[in-house]
Amino acid sequence: MHLGHGGLEGMGIKNAVDRATIMAAGEAGFIIADPPKIDGKPVEVRVKVGFARLARINTVNLTCDIKLFIDLYWNDPNMVGVDPENVPNYVWRPNAYIYNSIDGTGTNGGKVNEHQVSLMDTETGLMLYPLEVEVTISNDMDLRKFPFDSDAVDIIILQSEDGDAEDWVLRQHENVESSVQFFYNVFETPEWDVNGFSLDFFESMGGNGVMYTHCVLSIHIRRRPLFYIWKLVLPLFLTTAFAFGSFFFDVNELEARSNTAATTLLTTVALIYVLSNELPKTNYQTLIDWFLVFCLVVQLLVWIISNLLTTDLVANTERAQDVDSRYAFVMAGIFTFGTLALFLPKLVKWAMSNKFSRPAYPLKGRKGNELEYYTFEANKNVWY
């Protein structure tokens, strides 16, 4: 139904001035039509998402910056046969926002540009309402395997509170594989391989007792660990290896042995302090955390043994020298083997695995259903 004089008069509004006022309010967007339900069923709104930016995936703050276009499609029987150039401003449109946005105020959050509703197909009444969103989102990660971890960047699109799931619901687009696209070379994202995506649509009750519709878009990524291998693991390995230099001094040179071990220990502590801004702050131990502890324990043991063996000189200098050599060999072997055991298998697995394969972690929907996984491919859903 259109807000023309004839339509309003048929609704019982006889006064021409009242009709003109209502028509003006409709054209100004102050009046919005009711959802175009068919047979009383909620309007199905199909979702397409295009990314202009997915950047600064921050492991320390657990955030991610995104700029994306959310295209909402639905069919409005009232728009069948209407001139696409003359779509009235009062036509119904769905309102949604990014639920896990952490910047901005109001229901939309961040920077949101709302564009005009467009009539895409006059024969079917296919409508399009595009939203341009630029926000920082919260992005929880499981970092136990850091820096060999994978992650799902979840973007939660939620129905605004001016509607509910009885009015309209979010659903996946007919062409799912191309419903999520990148408009730049996402394969060159620093530190991360951007591999694929999954979609989950569901309805759940809000705190006000109203059912709302959700779309959870998960972008599946895998970390490139070499930065942390070269900038963190290798320096820590070398500083710990230098601690074994204390065993090269004679057992009666207490000061030289003690100073060498203590200096490497302090150097490691200083290195950890400098690199702490690059490390995640978690209430559990990551793989890197275990390696840090391992290095500190080894260096502390080297310092202790270097001092204890020196005190044995009074009893038997030759025995002390022999035990000193044995400890140096055994501890160096344990440290080298332990470091390789921690990182080499994971590094080989990372290098040999197909980054576009389905993630090892479970892809479960809100209702416990198994989610489909779709890969990103150039000239299919990635354009540059």
DRENTIRO-420017 format. One record per atom (N, C-alpha, C): y, x, z; residue in one letter. Coordinates in steps of 0.001 Angstrom, whole numbers, plus 500000, padded with zeros to 6 digits. Each point is the difference from the previous one (the first is absolute). Example, Ala and Ser with C-alpha at 12.3 -4.5 7.8 and 13.67 -1.06 7.14 Angstrom:
494310513190507800A 501190499110500000A 501200500900500000A 501050499650499280S 501190500820500060S 501090499230500730S 
This chain:
498804500859500000M 501196499141500000M 501234500887500000M 501004499623499200H 501247500742499917H 501093499242500755H 500947500779500539L 501089499391500762L 501111499528499073L 499673499228498975G 501016499403499143G 500467498677500586G 501036499430499408H 500515498724500514H 498918498918499943H 499223500006498888G 498971498966499883G 498921500149501041G 499558501264500235G 498963500229500994G 500460499651501394G 501236500365500337L 500515499707501339L 500224498508500185L 500430499322498935E 500195498554500104E 498669499300500204E 498950500549499339G 498674499424500195G 499476500212501404G 500536501005500698M 499612500264501382M 500815499147500972M 500903499146499473G 500754499099500872G 501387500464500323G 500445501136499385I 501348500494500258I 500917499406498945I 500716498928500338K 500775499225499034K 501410500547499785K 500571500606501047N 501384500454499915N 500105501238499107N 500870499934498980A 500138501099499046A 500506501273500665A 500895499851500982V 500531501172500697V 498890500698500791V 499166499184500680D 498874500576500749D 499046500723499068D 499764499370498836R 499088500635499052R 500587501328499510R 501292500012499706A 500647501228499531A 499968501094501074A 500185499606501265T 499962500971501107T 498617500626500125T 498976499151499923I 498622500497500108I 499676500914498830I 500410499625498800M 499747500817498817M 500688501360500129M 501231500015500487A 500734501258500176A 499315500892501035A 499517499388501093A 499299500771501029A 498713500579499449A 499316499229499154G 498771500488499396G 500253501179499090G 501041499902499176E 500317501081499082E 500446501253500749E 500611499819501162A 500435501150500807A 498850500607500798A 498827499380499970G 498843500520500713G 499903499558501434G 500875499073500429F 499937499530501386F 498884498980500204F 499540499416498923I 498889499050500059I 498867500545499146I 498824500082500578I 498827500499499293I 498966498878499920I 499389499863498834A 498986498962499815A 498790500261500883A 499216498972500237D 498761500142500758D 498968500776499192D 499027500632500680P 498942500708499270P 499294499060499021P 499773500440498764P 499388499136498982P 498483499900500166P 499566499336501044K 498566499852500255K 499362499112498932K 498745500285499735I 499203499181499088I 498845499407500800I 499929498678500025D 498977499289500786D 500068500365501481D 501195500305500464G 500192500292501422G 499525501374500435G 499537500834499056K 499501501329500347K 501152500995500033K 499896501044500844P 501071501010500041P 500184500669498642P 501224500360499706V 500293500713498762V 499405501405500089V 499258500401498975E 499424501344499977E 500982500957499330E 500438500976500763V 500967500981499521V 499268501318499760V 499940500424498739R 499305501231499645R 500945501198500126R 499437501113500423V 500812501175500346V 499739501159499041V 501082500590499520K 499950501277499294K 500995500942500674K 499629501265500108V 500842500979500685V 500174501217499105V 501236500453499851G 500288501222499261G 500765500976500876G 499527501242500062F 500611501011500863F 500960500877499201F 501208500121500522A 500947500979499482A 499982501262500854A 499492499893501226R 499898501171500867R 498998499743501119R 499155500990500245L 499135500057501175L 500125501429500501L 500798500214501029A 500387501360500362A 500049500178501511A 500107501280500397R 500122500377501413R 498955499296500862R 498757500193499625I 498897499496500828I 499900500945501190I 500577499595501110N 500242500884501130N 498863499928501009N 499301501117500144T 498860500055500919T 500452500029501457T 501177500571500248V 500489500125501375V 500534498662500508V 500863499347499203N 500611498735500420N 499195498771499607N 498952500201499188L 499155498901499526L 500836498954499268L 500767500475499016T 500838499115499200T 499847500356498523T 500545499143499152C 499972500223498558C 501185499272499377C 500661500635499046D 501124499383499287D 499496499401498691D 500384498771499729I 499580499348498767I 501180499293499344I 499971499960498690K 500877499146499222K 499116499296498986K 499970498679500047L 499081499259499151L 500602498683499551L 499410499488498954F 500377498700499464F 498838499040500230F 500262498923500705I 498983498980500260I 500280498820499086I 499113499773499050D 500140498874499078D 499107498860500468D 500609498851500264L 499281498824500472L 499942498966498874L 498791499623499591Y 499791499060498903Y 499376498708500521Y 500414498882499456W 499383498714500317W 500307499023498870W 499312498889499995N 500226498967498991N 500708498810500633N 501089499588499359D 500787498870500474D 499979498911498924D 499247498916500230P 499928498927498996P 501368499415499669P 500939500070500944N 501333499448499752N 500784500801498957N 499566501219499728M 500710500859499062M 499393499977498604M 498937499231499797V 499394499901498670V 501009499364499042V 500228500674498895G 500923499483498995G 501452500328500239G 500323500671501094V 501382500355500311V 500403501228499187V 501243500062499579D 500520501154499278D 500040501207500946D 499318501105499653P 500001501177500888P 501392500531500301P 500962499700499149E 501366500476500232E 500772499106500962E 499408498869500365N 500709499046500858N 499158499593501214N 499400500988500635V 499227499722501216V 500974499688501130V 499882498850500644P 500950499636501064P 499860500899501222P 501109500215500678N 499984500868501182N 499211499422501159N 499812498679499998Y 499311499372501127Y 498483500008499830Y 499496500627498937V 498551500028499795V 499342500699501190V 498816499543500361W 499306500585501160W 499586501428499701W 500042500838501059R 499504501359499887R 499418500424501350R 498952500840500004P 499396500461501254P 500807501151500596P 500062500049501312N 500675501096500695N 498977500813500783N 500065501318499844A 499070500890500689A 500730501286500374A 499402500773500885Y 500607501261500422Y 498908500981500393Y 500391501265500188I 499061501048500409I 499898499979501522I 498853499593500506Y 499822499789501438Y 500085501303500793Y 499433501097499451N 499964501261500757N 501151500932499651N 501124499406499543S 501219500780499818S 500580500349501365S 500502501233500132I 500563500412501292I 501485500276499906I 500603499826498820D 501444500190499891D 500633498732499464D 501200499732500391G 500692498793499563G 499887498897501034G 500778498954499802T 500015498882500924T 499681498718499269T 499762498933500756G 499705498709499393G 498563499920499539G 499644498891499412T 498610499800499607T 499596500875498845T 500951500416499166N 499634500810498845N 499833501470500369N 500889500544500806G 499883501390500398G 500292500944498845G 500608501160500303G 500283500968498964G 500992499470498980G 499889500489498793K 500879499586498917K 499216499108499054K 500461498758499837V 499309499034499154V 500993499403499015V 499679500083498727N 500796499370498960N 499206498837499414N 500551498794500116E 499345498815499465E 500599499682498633E 499144499852499008H 500454499704498653H 499829498508499705H 500496499584498857Q 499923498592499623Q 498562499593499666Q 499714498739500284V 498711499442499599V 500007499820498485V 498898500384499350S 499903499909498540S 498846499094499604S 500209499274498929L 498940499190499402L 499352500836498902L 498735500402500221M 499314500896499087M 499291499258498864M 499532498790500282D 499268499221498993D 500371498533500161D 500723499479499026T 500477498620500109T 498885498975499838T 498872500406499396E 498889499068499816E 499193499806501276E 499877501045500788T 499217499906501240T 500868499963501247T 501298500229499844G 500885500047501161G 499793501246500837G 499559501100499363L 499771501253500720L 501342500586500434L 500146500220501295M 501240500489500582M 499818501412500547M 501104500739500056L 500005501348500555L 501196500158500920L 499707500507501219Y 501072500311500951Y 499814501458500429Y 500819500935499493P 499837501421500329P 500825500413501220P 499384500810500847L 500681500594501148L 499978501515499840L 501130500629500227E 500090501457499975E 500184500481501439E 499043500765500488V 499961500365501422V 500011501523500143V 500841500482500901E 500060501428500317E 500013500146501521E 498875500441500568V 499850500027501454V 499181501220500433V 500062500262501288T 499071500922500659T 499009499154500787T 498729500246499822I 498975499206500673I 499259500853501023I 499471499341501013S 499107500679500943S 498644500161499332S 499379501146500230N 498750500314499312N 499053500706500957N 499189499227500707D 499039500575500939D 498934500784499246D 499598501135500570M 498998500860499367M 498918500377500997M 498796500207499495D 498922500593500785D 499981501478499638D 500449500852500927L 500224501411499692L 498950500913500622L 498862499472500367R 498978500830500642R 499510501116499085R 500002499768498689K 499529501010499047K 501160500802499398K 501206499797500487F 501170500719499484F 499748501502499988F 500235500723498872P 500713499588498786P 499091499577498846P 498762499599500291F 499091499534498954F 499855498481500071F 501071499330500329D 499944498569500243D 500419499201498767D 499570498757499988S 500428499012499010S 500692498866500743S 500777499220499265D 500796498968500661D 500190498817499064D 500254498863500590A 500390498814499240A 501413499616500436A 500959500117499097V 501372499578500282V 500046498489499805V 500090499269501096D 499981498535499952D 501416499449499881D 500211499189498986I 501265499296499811I 499709498516500194I 500522499432501081I 499672498621500384I 501116499075499526I 499688499170499020I 500952499013499487I 499719498682500710I 500993499490500705L 499812498827500845L 500960498884499591L 499503498795500063Q 500789498807499709Q 501133499849501012Q 501197499688499502S 501128499778500896S 499803498719500815S 500716499919501115E 499791498877500914E 500642498706499535E 500680500034498843D 500527498740499477D 498929499217499231D 498779500528499962G 498865499312499393G 498766500204500856G 498875499486499552D 498732500233500687D 498870499887498989D 498785500263500452A 498853500032499100A 499629498627499457A 500568498941500551E 499767498672499439E 500890499761498781E 501100500769499889D 500900499867498862D 499562500881498838D 499729501270500295W 499591500933498939W 499236501169500598W 499178500636499164V 499165501118500445V 500080501125498974V 499861501219500486L 499965501176499137L 498581500220499497L 499865500294498716R 498699500243499398R 500110501152499003R 498869500614499667Q 500028501123499082Q 500239499539498568Q 500607500882499234H 500311499713498606H 498719499961499170H 500052499302498865E 498820499873499161E 499480501365499539E 500895500875499608N 499620501346499569N 500186500950501181N 498969500106500823V 500150500704501275V 500268501486499789V 499295500635499077E 500103501447499841E 501408500447499627E 500741499148499307S 501375500357499627S 501032499272500854S 499548499370501079S 500941499280500863S 500740500927500951S 499538501251500099V 500701501017500785V 500238501182499067V 501260500345499792Q 500342501034499036Q 501007500978500582Q 499978501218499448F 500992501016500324F 500792500316498744F 501318500046500149F 500868500266498864F 500492501443499996F 499191500894500511Y 500270501433499945Y 498675500716500207Y 499993501324499861N 498750500765500116N 499628500169501467N 499286499034500519V 499623500011501413V 498952501068500296V 499346500521498951F 498979501022500210F 500593501332500426F 501320500134499927E 500672501224500436E 500656499837501367E 499579499008500764T 500532499802501346T 499667501204500882T 500997500650500614P 499731501177500828P 499042499669501158P 499060500896500205E 499047499966501114E 498892498963499856E 500179499000499142W 499027498909499969W 499494499722498588W 498716499649499910D 499442499395498797D 500067498487500172D 500679499318499086V 500075498540500026V 498926499488499045V 498959499380500544N 498777499771499240N 499792498566499531N 500237499019500868G 499693498623499634G 500589499018500991G 499604498732499857F 500553498973500878F 498986498893500226F 500255499228501022S 499233498787500286S 500966498930500482S 499587498737499876L 500842498864500367L 499234499057500905L 500703499490500990D 499403499024500913D 500988498855500191D 499525498781499751F 500823498797500155F 499365499114501065F 500816499549500935F 499461499161501057F 501133499224500666F 499624499011500775E 500949499218500792E 499659500196501473E 501034500139500809S 499792500121501442S 501155499332500728S 499747499676501248M 500986499262500786M 501002500946500653M 501286499662499879G 501040500777500641G 500156499628501462G 500909500708500676G 500214499734501421G 500587498641500280G 500552499351498959N 500572498665500174N 499005498888499691N 498721500394499793G 498970498996499744G 499950499500498569G 500705500674499085V 500037499600498590V 499162500973499181V 499263499481499028M 499190500829499125M 500876500593498902M 499897501326499820Y 500750500687498953Y 499030500757499099Y 500421500180498760T 499173500701499036T 500392501472499931T 499005500874499811H 500212501448499978H 499389500605498736H 500598501085499563C 499403500881498996C 500084501419500534C 498855500660500146V 499986501389500450V 499601500875498812V 500956500760499519L 499757500952498917L 499759501372500623L 498822500552499760S 499646501310500552S 499951501030498875S 500857500995500087I 499994501115499059I 499160501114500622I 498901500359499343H 499060500963500575H 500335501410499521H 500220500881500968I 500446501361499713I 499107501000500708I 500012501236499493R 499230501084500606R 500891501229500105R 499983500643501160R 500870501149500223R 499498501227499240R 500951500767499489R 499685501316499446R 500150501019501127R 498907500610500467P 500045500773501252P 500472501438499858P 500198500498498771L 500225501434499836L 501285500481500675L 501011499132500072F 501226500399500698F 499685500424501427F 499191499214500691Y 499679500288501402Y 499018501166500119Y 499160500199498981I 499084501141500027I 500783501302499914I 500951500064499052W 500754501235499802W 501077500210501058W 500641498935500443K 501163500130500887K 499656499891501485K 498806499546500332L 499649499811501407L 498674500661500353L 498935499641499277V 498675500522500336V 499939501511499783V 500467500474498834L 499931501439499727L 500843500823500981L 501261499649500289P 500753500772501006P 499332500006501376P 499448498871500408L 499321499956501292L 498737500860499992L 499306499981498878F 498792500829499891F 500367501483500101F 501073500392499308L 500390501410500000L 500514500461501368L 500807499165500654T 500512500403501323T 498852500128501002T 499022499123499890T 498836500107500892T 499179501230499650T 499862500288498706A 499259501197499596A 500678501264500520A 501347500009500024F 500721501168500524F 499718500209501488F 499658498908500704A 499707500141501428A 498807500923500227A 499069500036499032F 498829500870500142F 500371501470499885F 501260500249499608G 500465501395499957G 499971500663501361G 500021499202501067S 499955500600501340S 498693500749500237S 498939499608499284F 498712500669500174F 499969501369499322F 500991500288499156F 500040501299499348F 500547501083500917F 500644499594501069F 500470500978500984F 498855500381500927F 500073501202500516D 498976500460500939D 500013499121501246D 498851499865500642V 499890499083501134V 500870500413501178V 500426501253500021N 500849500415501125N 501490499822499718N 500329499464498805E 501412499766499665E 500337498535500304E 500097499701501256L 500195498629500457L 501294499398499458L 501096500754500078E 501298499443499600E 500015499644498514E 499498500888499152A 500002499747498552A 499120498807499647A 498826499938500628R 499070498899499712R 500593498664500466R 500564499999501198S 500548498768500550S 501215499530499208S 500873500950499638N 501207499637499258N 499674499449498615N 499014500571499340T 499623499528498664T 499500498561500049T 499077499719500944A 499456498648500111A 501070499008500425A 500844500404500962A 501048499094500490A 501044499720498912A 500328501020499207T 501001499825498946T 499526499010498943T 498748500107499585T 499477499061499004T 499930498580500573T 499701499887501277L 499959498683500628L 501390499363500002L 501001500800500371L 501372499483500008L 500489499696498583L 499593500818499036T 500356499750498600T 499424498681499517T 498778499721500380T 499359498743499607T 500710498808500618T 500355500123501269V 500728498914500665V 501329499756499303V 500708501058499623A 501276499863499302A 499803499362498624A 498928500381499310L 499708499429498685L 499717498506500109L 499227499632501013I 499701498580500210I 501275499219500290I 500892500604500789Y 501269499329500326Y 500836499771498743Y 500052501003499129V 500791499891498772V 499417498932499079V 498671499941499915L 499339499072499084L 499781498609500586L 500386499801501252S 499715498724500656S 500667498818499311S 501146500252499331N 500685498911499293N 499214499500498799N 499058500811499524E 499183499606498854E 498680499370500424E 499743499955501291L 498707499511500484L 500142498598500575L 498991499159499776P 500050498629500536P 499891499993501516P 500687499050500595K 499964499844501452K 499072498833500322K 498788500299500400T 498982498981500239T 499469500118501421T 499325498949500453N 499371500029501323N 498530500392499891N 499624500589498868Y 498652500518499807Y 500104501327499241Y 498907500746499975Q 499987501304499367Q 499711499873498501Q 500865500568499180T 499724500094498576T 499201501279499740T 499547500162498755L 499256501212499646L 500859501242500227L 501276499924499649I 500911501128500220I 500169500272501492I 500058498941500807D 500133500191501453D 498811500769500568D 498804499641499537W 498806500713500477W 500055501474499606W 500500500275498817F 500112501389499559F 501033500752500829F 501112499345500327L 501005500630500852L 499407500374501357L 499270499065500589V 499361500263501298V 498990501140499874V 499230499961498921F 498991501043499748F 500658501378499934F 501108500131499270C 500699501277499877C 500535500480501352C 500591499088500752L 500564500375501300L 498903500435500973L 498872499294499993V 498883500360500896V 499453501376499636V 499819500259498708V 499493501300499558V 500956501113500414V 501290499806499807Q 500967501025500363Q 500043500225501508Q 499877498907500748L 499974500143501462L 498766500767500449L 498852499722499395L 498771500721500353L 500105501482499645L 500623500293498851V 500196501403499620V 500841500714501046V 501052499346500456W 500856500614501022W 499242500216501308W 499227499006500418I 499247500105501257I 498955501109499915I 499233500008498898I 498944501000499858I 500586501400499918I 501123500138499290S 500640501314499908S 500375500546501365S 500406499126500897N 500389500435501350N 498795500196500897N 499000499139499918L 498832500102500870L 499191501249499708L 499839500310498707L 499209501178499654L 500680501278500451L 501314499995500049T 500724501189500453T 499729500272501476T 499871498963500800T 499745500170501433T 498610500543500271T 499133499982498985D 498635500492500175D 499915501511499792D 501117500626499673L 499981501425499700L 499534500855501174L 500358499586501155V 499652500800501179V 498497500140500134V 499276498972499714A 498550500008500145A 499330500739498839A 500364499627498752N 499279500574498868N 500849499856498741N 500650501091499628T 500888499950498835T 499236499777498711T 498862500666499854E 499214499874498758E 499477498584499830E 499541499390501085R 499510498623499932R 501128499031499637R 501164500234500571A 501139499139499707A 500366500067498519A 499956501209499408Q 500324500150498581Q 498990499270499116Q 498749500062500389D 498937499350499227D 500133498467500072D 500234499484501202V 500171498560500173V 501253499524499270V 501032500830500018D 501244499661499318D 499760499790498504D 499234500895499385S 499704499891498568S 499166498761499699S 499039499725500885R 499159498812499792R 500833498715500084R 500863499906500987Y 500846498808500147Y 500921499836498790Y 500564501109499531A 500897499930498838A 499260499456498781A 498782500495499769F 499219499570498838F 499596498525500128F 499507499618501162V 499530498631500200V 501151499000499918V 501095500303500681M 501120499055500001M 500658499879498625M 500095501115499281A 500553499941498648A 499107499151499096A 498691500140500169G 499063499193499210G 500107498522500330G 500087499697501294I 500117498600500411I 501285499389499466I 501095500736500081F 501284499471499530F 499977499766498487F 499480500982499251T 499950499863498537T 499093498841499593T 498807499953500613F 499064498925499663F 500568498637500395F 500622499930501169G 500568498728500453G 501090499504499071G 500872500921499542T 501071499616499073T 499437499496498680T 499015500719499467L 499378499575498738L 499286498663500165L 499334499815501143A 499277498737500227A 500959498821500095A 501188500241500542L 500978498926500129L 500596499585498661L 500269500997499137F 500821499695498820F 499282500137498658F 499075500935499878L 499408500257498680L 499262498789499426L 499092499333500755P 499315498837499413P 500968498900499563P 501019499767500806K 500964498944499670K 500853500394498795K 500327501282499905L 500794500464498865L 499199499899498707L 498719500367500052V 499132499890498815V 499815498537499616V 499772499149500985K 499828498567499724K 501256499415499372K 501167500395500513W 501258499515499433W 500167500439498551W 499664501281499722A 500172500528498652A 499010499402499013A 498799499658500460M 498944499536499097M 500002498486499818M 500616499259500904S 499916498543499955S 500917499417498943S 499652498815499535N 500827499264499048N 501058499246500790N 501245500397499839K 501062499412500814K 500202498517499714K 499549499525498839F 500197498596499644F 498841499103500433F 498995500600500641S 498872499188500453S 500411499122501184S 499201498996500265R 500296499075501089R 500095500764501319R 501002499713500835P 500149500726501273P 498757499891500877P 499787501057500797A 498834500008500890A 500168499014501150A 501247499735500413Y 500210499052501081Y 499796498567499478Y 499601499074500867P 499698498634499544P 501243499259499522P 499835499228498932L 501073499155499482L 499663498558500346L 500449499585501163K 499709498663500491K 501273499168500052K 499876498737499579G 501122499085500072G 500142499417501389G 501054499237500186R 500273499390501301R 498859499075500425R 499345499374499029K 498907499075500299K 498631500682500022K 499986501335499938G 498743500740500021G 499369500174498638G 500652499543498962N 499461500110498651N 500219501395499426N 499087500408499103E 500125501289499336E 501057499905498898E 500957500922500021L 501089499965499031L 499657500816498759L 500486499533498862E 499838500741498758E 500956501186499984E 499553501080499352Y 500808501211499898Y 500337500249498537Y 501279500249499716Y 500466500210498637Y 500700501353499925Y 499683500782498973T 500576501337499866T 501297499955499202T 500830501019500210F 501210500172499213F 499691500891498800F 500461499576498841E 499774500750498770E 501276500010499177E 500257501133499358A 501162500122499122A 499873499029498827A 501112499387499632N 500087499052498893N 499195498714500236N 499593499802501222K 499320498757500371K 500781499310501103K 500212500716501086N 500861499483501061N 500937501071500564N 500031501139499317V 500959501063500328V 500711500386498713V 501333499931500027W 500802500203498787W 501048501072500252W 499976501026499134Y 500994501078500107Y 500149500694498667Y 
